[in-house]
Amino acid sequence: MIEGTKRLSQQEVYKRIIGDLTEALNYETANDTWNVFYNKDIIHALLAQVYTFKAESAAKEEKDWEEAEKHSDYIVQRYQLAQTADELKSVIRPGAAGVIKNPHCLLTLGWDITPRSNSYSFWGLPQYGTGQVVSPDLLATYTPGDYRPGLYFYVSEEDGVMYQKFEYVTWTLSDYITLFRVADMYLICAEANTRLNRPKGKELRRSKNPELPVLRLTMATMCWMKSSGNAGRNFAENTICAGWI
C-alpha cells in the first residue's frame, strides 16, 4: 500500500522553490551544453518571477518585492529592450532555438517534429481562416508609423485582420516557445520599484519603448482586469495583444 505524504503549505512550497533556485545560483560552475536551465541569467529571471507571484500570495513576506527587484534588475542592467522592428521580430519570430540567441530573450524552445503548431492552437492559424479577429477598437489604438501591427496581425481579404504574433512555417522549424523575455524583467523591475516607492519605478513606467506599451499599468491592475467581468477581460486582452506578452 502506498501512502501519500502530507500536503505542503503554500509557504513551504515557495520556500522549497526559492531554496533550490538559490542553491543552484551559488554553484561555482555551470553546464552550458545540455542543461541550459542552469544558466544563471535564467535562474535570476525565475527568482524574479517567483518572488513577484509570492508577493501577491497568502505566503507573502515583507522582503518579497525587494528580492523581485534585485533579481529582475540583474537582467535589466545586462540586457537591452528591443528598439526596432527587426529586434522585436527576433523575439516573437526568432528563427533559432536555444539559450540567449538574441539579446532580448533569454531562452527560446523550438522543434520541427510532429505534432507541430502546439503554441498556435490557442490562437488558431489565420492562414486557414481559424485565427482570432482583431477588434476595430484595438486597431485604433495604434498610431501611424507603429510597426507592431505588421508583426502582430495577419490581414485576410475574407476574414479581416486576425491575430498572428507567432509565425507558423510549414515543413521547417515551425513551433517556438519564447521564454524569459527581457521585457518581462523590465516590467517586474518597474512594478517592484513602484511597490517600494523608489524613483526608478517611475523612470521605467515612463519608458516610450515600443516593447513596453503598457508599462504604466501595474501587475495588480492587470490581475484586477482579468477578474472583473467582460470589460476587464476585454481590456486585458487588448493589453496582451498590444505587446505585454
Stockholm file with secondary structure:
# STOCKHOLM 1.0

chainA/1-245         MIEGTKRLSQQEVYKRIIGDLTEALNYETANDTWNVFYNKDIIHALLAQVYTFKAESAAKEEKDWEEAEKHSDYIVQRYQLAQTADELKSVIRPGAAGVIKNPHCLLTLGWDITPRSNSYSFWGLPQYGTGQVVSPDLLATYTPGDYRPGLYFYVSEEDGVMYQKFEYVTWTLSDYITLFRVADMYLICAEANTRLNRPKGKELRRSKNPELPVLRLTMATMCWMKSSGNAGRNFAENTICAGWI
#=GR chainA/1-245 SS CCCCCCCCCHHHHHHHHHHHHHHHHTCSCCCCSSCGGGCHHHHHHHHHHHHHHHHTSTTCCTTHHHHHHHHHHHHHTTCCCCCSHHHHHHHHSCSSCEEEEETTEEEEEEECSSSCCGGGTTTCCGGGTCSCBCCHHHHTTSCTTCSHHHHHEEEETTTEEEECSSCCCTTSSCEEEEEEEHHHHHHHHHHHHHHTTCHHHHHHHTCCCTTCTTTTSCHHHHHHHHTSHHHHHHHHHHHIIIIIC
#=GC SS_cons         CCCCCCCCCHHHHHHHHHHHHHHHHTCSCCCCSSCGGGCHHHHHHHHHHHHHHHHTSTTCCTTHHHHHHHHHHHHHTTCCCCCSHHHHHHHHSCSSCEEEEETTEEEEEEECSSSCCGGGTTTCCGGGTCSCBCCHHHHTTSCTTCSHHHHHEEEETTTEEEECSSCCCTTSSCEEEEEEEHHHHHHHHHHHHHHTTCHHHHHHHTCCCTTCTTTTSCHHHHHHHHTSHHHHHHHHHHHIIIIIC
//
